Amino acid sequence: MIDRRALLLAPAVAARQPAHAASLPPGSHRIEVEGRRGTRPGPMVVDLHRPAGWRADGPIVVVMHGNQRNPDLYRDAWAPHAERLGFLLVCPGFDEAHFPGVRWYNYGNVVDQGGVPQPATAWSFAAIDDAVDAVRAACGASQTDYALYGHSAGAQFVHRDLLLTGVPRARRILIANAGSYAMPRFDLNFPFGLGGTAATGTTLGAALGRPVTVLLGEADIDPNHESLPRGPGPEAQGPHRLARGQAFFAAAEAEARRLGVPFAWQLQTVPQVGHSNSGMATAAAPLLAG
């Protein structure tokens, strides 16, 4: 995998927080992470929730928002699960000003608008670790690893991060209701495949052995959903999000067989849930907290 440390987008990253940051009390908070990410300067907001029963050595769960760029609403939906299950909740905010469009968020700035590959130091993925480390400092957390969940556009970001960097600090990864995928194939160019990227059979094989769950809402089957990605690339993956997620999982399983590597992924569906963050959170939270 790409060395995640090589993806740090700033030599110094700091959080704007109270003087006694490590004593942030239980409850919901917002902090800012300063520095540069890619070529975009400026702060990144991070919404978080510290449960009353969480301790410094407790688990950390990162939740990636969808294309509405609303980390505060994701935090609010997930906070009851954090309280019940006892994990520190981190919701990074990828705002349009600093991560504009699908290129900088969904696709991680791996290629530019013309499809030209960008250097790993310009990718958006390292912002997750920046956010986690700022929250760790704010809450005095000792754990360095985390569980990682992405929903909708966040799931697009998370699975592309997985395939290209391996997300080495993530102990578990959940990919929920993505609208399009980078299929684990080299005959399709990024962002709908791995062609033209730094990925290799070796790095792909390692990603296929990671503890990953593809989590799909069984009712996420609207082919005319307002935010469903259109165009030849996404539409070749299926008519709706459920079908596209199933196709992605099947392609990953087939590629693991072809490469002769262990396949550790799981596919789970959530009955009676469509394209809903709150609906998926109920099923996802216990998987992430373990």
Secondary structure, DSSP 8 states (H G I E B T S, - for coil): ---GGGG-S-S---EE--TTGGG--SEEEEEEE-SEETTEES-EEEEEEE-TT--TTS-EEEEE--TT--HHHHHHHHHHHHHHHT-EEEEE---TTTS-HHHHTTTTTSB-TTS-B--GGG-STTHHHHHHHHHHHHHT-----EEEEEETHHHHHHHHHHHHH--TTEEEEEEES-S----S-SSSBTTSSSBTSS--HHHHHHHHTS-EEEEEETT---TT-TTS--SHHHHTT-SSHHHHHHHHHHHHHHHHHHHT-----EEEEETT--S-HHHHHHHHHHHHH-
